[in-house]
């Protein structure tokens, strides 16, 4: 047997380690939504791990927070890619995306109380969004432009408006879902209906 053959194969991250990281991120997202100054020790305690386990993966609270944003943005971008791969029309793709984004924000509650995921255009005082977030907004913008060109979405409104409306509405609605008496599983569908079809009953629309 050659020396190379006798060497153990390199493997990617173990699935249990990935699940552990995901559990830490989801726990941190919940705790930081309740208390932005929560310590790593509290997050570790809530996640049922020792503090060094968290520090081994995330050097401080800000790195942990950024990892939540990156993970959520990457998950959203995968949802966009899935909608495109399914060859859905722009409106159907946006509807599916809004539903998935609602689930993601509920999985990472800190997103609903944070305002720096997508800085305002030209705002030099806020951090530049991470690459996954930029890709996510670019992909949504492309869907909106495509829908306008195909006559499926109104072209008298700026295409930049809908991506921002989606993000902002989902953040507000998911944050106050309990006071709105909204079913968590239905939030995404309700927001999609509101943003894509409006709040006016069809019979009430003036001809």
C-alpha positions as CSV (number, residue, x, y, z in Angstrom):
1,X,0.0,0.0,0.0
2,X,1.4,3.4,-1.0
3,X,2.0,6.1,1.7
4,X,-0.7,8.2,0.1
5,X,-3.2,5.4,0.2
6,X,-2.5,4.9,3.9
7,X,-3.4,8.5,4.7
8,X,-6.9,9.1,6.0
9,X,-9.1,11.0,3.6
10,X,-9.8,14.6,4.3
11,X,-13.4,15.3,5.0
12,X,-15.5,18.4,5.0
13,X,-17.1,19.7,8.2
14,X,-18.9,17.0,10.1
15,X,-22.6,17.2,9.9
16,X,-22.9,17.2,13.7
17,X,-20.5,20.2,13.8
18,X,-22.6,22.0,11.2
19,X,-25.8,21.3,13.2
20,X,-24.0,22.6,16.3
21,X,-23.0,25.8,14.5
22,X,-26.5,26.3,13.2
23,X,-28.0,25.8,16.7
24,X,-25.6,28.4,18.1
25,X,-26.5,30.9,15.3
26,X,-30.2,30.4,15.8
27,X,-29.9,30.7,19.6
28,X,-27.8,33.8,19.3
29,X,-30.2,35.3,16.8
30,X,-33.0,34.9,19.4
31,X,-31.0,36.1,22.4
32,X,-29.6,39.1,20.6
33,X,-33.1,40.1,19.4
34,X,-34.1,40.2,23.0
35,X,-30.9,41.9,24.3
36,X,-28.3,43.3,21.8
37,X,-25.7,43.4,24.6
38,X,-26.2,39.7,25.6
39,X,-22.9,38.1,26.5
40,X,-21.3,35.2,24.8
41,X,-21.6,33.3,28.1
42,X,-25.4,33.8,28.1
43,X,-25.6,32.7,24.4
44,X,-23.5,29.6,25.2
45,X,-25.7,28.8,28.2
46,X,-28.9,29.1,26.2
47,X,-27.4,26.9,23.4
48,X,-26.3,24.3,25.9
49,X,-22.6,24.5,25.0
50,X,-19.5,25.8,26.9
51,X,-18.3,29.3,26.1
52,X,-15.1,28.2,24.5
53,X,-17.2,26.3,21.8
54,X,-18.7,29.6,20.7
55,X,-15.4,31.4,20.8
56,X,-13.8,28.7,18.8
57,X,-16.1,29.5,15.9
58,X,-16.8,33.2,16.5
59,X,-14.2,35.4,18.0
60,X,-16.6,37.9,19.5
61,X,-20.2,39.0,19.6
62,X,-19.9,41.1,16.5
63,X,-18.5,38.2,14.5
64,X,-21.3,36.0,15.7
65,X,-23.8,38.7,14.7
66,X,-22.3,39.1,11.3
67,X,-22.3,35.3,10.8
68,X,-26.1,35.4,11.4
69,X,-26.5,38.0,8.7
70,X,-24.3,36.2,6.3
71,X,-26.1,32.9,6.9
72,X,-29.5,34.4,6.5
73,X,-28.5,36.3,3.3
74,X,-27.0,33.1,1.9
75,X,-30.1,31.1,2.6
76,X,-32.2,33.8,0.9
77,X,-30.0,33.8,-2.1
78,X,-30.4,30.0,-2.3
79,X,-34.1,30.5,-2.3
80,X,-33.8,33.0,-5.2
81,X,-31.6,30.6,-7.1
82,X,-34.2,27.8,-6.5
83,X,-37.0,30.0,-7.8
84,X,-35.0,30.9,-10.9
85,X,-34.0,27.2,-11.5
86,X,-37.7,26.3,-11.3
87,X,-38.3,28.7,-14.2
88,X,-41.1,30.5,-12.3
89,X,-42.4,33.8,-13.8
90,X,-41.1,36.8,-11.8
91,X,-44.3,37.3,-9.8
92,X,-44.5,33.6,-8.7
93,X,-40.7,33.7,-8.0
94,X,-41.1,36.9,-5.8
95,X,-44.1,35.3,-4.0
96,X,-42.1,32.1,-3.2
97,X,-39.1,34.3,-2.2
98,X,-41.2,36.4,0.2
99,X,-42.6,33.3,1.9
100,X,-39.1,31.9,2.3
101,X,-37.7,35.2,3.6
102,X,-40.4,35.3,6.2
103,X,-39.3,31.9,7.5
104,X,-35.7,32.9,7.5
105,X,-36.4,36.1,9.5
106,X,-38.4,34.1,12.0
107,X,-35.5,31.6,12.2
108,X,-33.1,34.5,13.0
109,X,-35.2,37.0,15.0
110,X,-32.4,39.5,15.4
111,X,-32.9,40.4,11.7
112,X,-36.3,41.9,12.5
113,X,-34.8,44.4,15.0
114,X,-31.6,45.2,13.0
115,X,-31.3,48.0,10.6
116,X,-27.8,47.5,9.1
117,X,-28.4,44.5,6.9
118,X,-29.1,46.7,3.9
119,X,-27.7,50.3,4.3
120,X,-29.5,53.2,2.6
121,X,-28.0,54.2,-0.8
122,X,-25.2,56.7,-0.3
123,X,-25.1,56.3,3.4
124,X,-21.4,56.4,4.3
125,X,-21.9,56.1,8.0
126,X,-23.3,52.5,7.9
127,X,-21.4,49.4,7.2
128,X,-21.3,48.0,3.6
129,X,-23.5,44.9,3.5
130,X,-21.7,41.6,3.2
131,X,-21.4,39.9,-0.2
132,X,-24.4,37.5,0.3
133,X,-26.7,40.4,1.2
134,X,-25.6,42.4,-1.9
135,X,-26.1,39.4,-4.1
136,X,-29.6,38.8,-2.5
137,X,-30.7,42.4,-3.2
138,X,-29.2,42.3,-6.7
139,X,-31.1,39.1,-7.5
140,X,-34.5,40.5,-6.2
141,X,-33.9,43.7,-8.2
142,X,-33.3,41.6,-11.3
143,X,-36.5,39.7,-10.8
144,X,-38.4,43.0,-10.4
145,X,-36.9,44.5,-13.6
146,X,-37.7,41.3,-15.5
147,X,-41.3,41.4,-14.3
148,X,-41.6,45.0,-15.4
149,X,-40.2,44.3,-18.8
150,X,-42.6,41.4,-19.2
151,X,-45.6,43.5,-18.2
152,X,-46.3,41.5,-15.0
153,X,-45.3,44.3,-12.6
154,X,-46.0,48.0,-12.8
155,X,-43.3,49.9,-14.6
156,X,-44.4,53.3,-13.3
157,X,-42.6,52.6,-10.0
158,X,-38.8,52.4,-9.5
159,X,-37.6,48.8,-9.4
160,X,-35.5,49.5,-6.3
161,X,-38.7,50.1,-4.3
162,X,-40.0,46.5,-4.1
163,X,-36.8,44.9,-2.7
164,X,-36.7,47.5,0.0
165,X,-40.5,47.2,0.6
166,X,-40.1,43.4,0.9
167,X,-37.3,43.6,3.5
168,X,-38.8,46.4,5.5
169,X,-42.3,45.0,5.6
170,X,-41.1,41.5,6.6
171,X,-38.9,43.0,9.4
172,X,-41.8,44.9,10.8
173,X,-44.5,42.3,10.5
174,X,-42.4,39.4,11.9
175,X,-41.3,41.6,14.8
176,X,-44.9,42.5,15.7
177,X,-46.5,39.2,14.6
178,X,-47.8,38.4,18.0
179,X,-49.5,41.8,18.6
180,X,-50.9,41.6,15.0
181,X,-52.4,38.2,15.9
182,X,-50.7,36.8,12.8
183,X,-50.1,33.1,12.3
184,X,-46.3,32.7,12.0
185,X,-46.7,30.1,9.2
186,X,-48.9,32.5,7.2
187,X,-46.9,35.7,7.6
188,X,-44.9,35.2,4.3
189,X,-48.0,34.5,2.3
190,X,-49.9,37.5,3.8
191,X,-46.9,39.9,3.1
192,X,-46.6,38.5,-0.5
193,X,-50.3,39.1,-1.1
194,X,-50.1,42.7,0.3
195,X,-47.0,43.7,-1.7
196,X,-47.9,42.0,-4.9
197,X,-51.7,42.6,-5.0
198,X,-52.3,45.4,-2.5
199,X,-54.8,45.8,0.3
200,X,-57.8,47.0,-1.7
201,X,-60.5,44.5,-2.3
202,X,-61.0,43.9,-6.1
203,X,-64.6,45.0,-6.0
204,X,-63.6,48.3,-4.4
205,X,-61.1,49.2,-7.2
206,X,-62.5,52.0,-9.3
207,X,-62.7,51.3,-13.0
